[in-house]
Amino acid sequence: MENFKKIVVLENDIEAGLLDSVLNERGIPHIMRSYHDTALNGIFQAHRGWGHVESTEEYEKEILSIYEEIVKGQS
């Protein structure tokens, strides 16, 4: 498996869904990691964000650019 690393922390499920969709459309390998824990009823998400996206270093700049566009679109 490739060396995946944390690229960006996502604030909410809308950002996560949009970013996941765009990355899938562009064929960018990634993993969406939610901070939700059913045992603690999602308490970490209130403090740490929804979760984060992981990918390889070669896609980091592209993912950050896409994320910035998504955040701008939500403003």
C-alpha positions in Angstrom: 0.0 0.0 0.0 1.2 3.5 -0.7 2.3 5.8 2.0 -0.9 7.8 2.9 -0.6 10.8 5.2 -3.1 13.3 6.7 -3.7 16.1 4.2 -6.4 18.3 5.7 -8.8 18.3 8.6 -12.5 18.6 7.5 -14.9 20.7 9.5 -18.2 19.0 8.7 -19.9 16.3 6.7 -20.7 18.7 3.9 -17.0 19.4 3.2 -16.3 15.7 3.5 -19.0 14.7 1.1 -18.0 17.4 -1.5 -14.3 16.7 -1.3 -14.9 12.9 -1.5 -17.0 13.4 -4.6 -14.5 15.6 -6.4 -11.6 13.3 -5.5 -13.5 10.3 -6.8 -14.4 12.1 -10.0 -10.7 12.9 -10.6 -9.5 9.5 -9.7 -7.3 10.7 -6.8 -6.6 7.9 -4.3 -7.7 8.9 -0.8 -9.2 7.8 2.4 -11.8 9.7 4.4 -11.3 9.3 8.2 -14.2 10.3 10.4 -13.5 11.2 14.0 -17.0 10.0 15.0 -17.0 7.4 17.8 -20.4 5.8 18.5 -19.3 4.9 22.0 -18.8 8.6 22.8 -21.6 9.8 20.5 -19.3 11.9 18.3 -17.9 14.1 21.1 -14.5 14.3 19.3 -16.1 15.8 16.2 -17.3 18.8 18.2 -13.7 19.6 19.2 -11.5 18.2 16.4 -13.7 18.6 13.3 -15.5 16.0 11.2 -12.4 14.1 10.4 -9.6 14.2 7.8 -8.6 13.1 4.3 -5.5 11.0 3.7 -3.6 10.6 0.5 -0.1 10.4 -0.9 2.3 13.3 -0.9 2.1 13.6 -4.7 -1.6 14.6 -4.5 -1.3 16.9 -1.4 -1.2 20.3 -3.3 -4.1 19.3 -5.6 -6.3 18.1 -2.7 -5.5 21.3 -0.7 -6.4 23.4 -3.7 -9.7 21.6 -4.2 -10.5 21.9 -0.5 -9.9 25.7 -0.6 -12.3 26.0 -3.5 -14.9 24.0 -1.5 -14.5 26.2 1.5 -14.8 29.4 -0.6 -18.0 28.1 -2.1 -19.5 27.6 1.3 -18.9 31.2 2.3 
